């Protein structure tokens, strides 16, 4: 994924999570959501947003890679 120069707000990321939650495991949605409640710096918000962006269009392999990256980010 390429780097984007747009800074995404907490609300942007929460909205994107809501939009993509039907395509994700319930456990991962909760973990990502909990990490957003705790906040995060701008880089964190941008990375989470871009991992969620077009998640529904990704194939199984890509989703697994994104899931792993999300899990690493929220630890």
C-alpha positions, 0 to 999 in steps of 0.5 A: 500500500502506498503512503497517503499524505492525508491525516485521518481523524479518530472519527474517520477511522471509527467510521471506516471500522464501522463500514468494514466490520461486517467483513472482519472477525468480531474479535478483531473489530472489538480489539481495533475499536478498543484501541481507538477509544484509547486514542493514538498518534496521527501515524497510528490513526493513518495506518489503521485507516489505510489497513481498513480502506477497501478491506471488503474488496481484498482477497482472503490472502490480503485480508489475513495480511491486513489482520496481522498488521492490525494486530501488531499495531494495536498491541 
